[in-house]
Amino acid sequence: MATSFPLRSGSLLLGLVVLLLLAAAPAQAAVNQGSVTQKIMCQCGCGAVLENCPHTECGWGIPAKNFIREQLEAGKTPEELIAYYVSQNGEQILAAPKKEGFGLGAWLTPFAVIIATAIAIYSMVRLWVRDRAEAAMPLPEAPALPKDKSDRLDEELKKFD
């Protein structure tokens, strides 16, 4: 009887491992499908990536997702499927531009604009601060009026009151 217990625990352990492997296989396929459907734009006109197409009965998205799932199950890689869709529809099907050629410009332009804007704002603030500092400087004292002109000014001011 003592020998049957290790045999039972060993077969139980083997059964658990097999069950886990079988459960992980569909999850792996789903991960691979997501790696394709997140990189391709739906062509129904919704403007969303294929994975997030809001149409429940999308005429382009549902067949595309089924095709992708079937091809992944048949052994195709996500990269092969993305290349297939690019060959069929052009690079505009990609959710993000490639990081080469014109696509590289699409990646770099926003950063260049942000940096240029930051430099412009920094320069403008420096000018404003400098102008403000110059405006805050005290003016030189006016020269004293000669006595005769000072008296005349006082008389004019008394008439004005």
Number of C-alpha atoms within 10 A of each C-alpha: 5 6 7 9 10 11 11 11 11 12 12 12 12 12 12 12 12 12 11 11 11 11 11 12 11 12 11 11 15 14 12 18 24 17 16 24 26 17 18 22 22 27 19 14 10 14 13 16 21 25 19 14 21 14 12 8 10 16 12 15 23 17 12 17 18 12 14 22 19 14 16 19 14 9 8 14 17 19 10 13 19 20 15 12 16 15 11 10 12 11 17 12 20 20 17 16 17 14 12 10 9 10 14 12 14 15 15 11 12 11 11 12 11 11 12 12 12 12 12 12 12 11 11 12 12 12 12 11 11 12 11 11 10 10 10 9 8 7 7 6 6 6 6 8 10 8 9 8 11 12 12 11 12 11 11 11 10 9 7 7 5
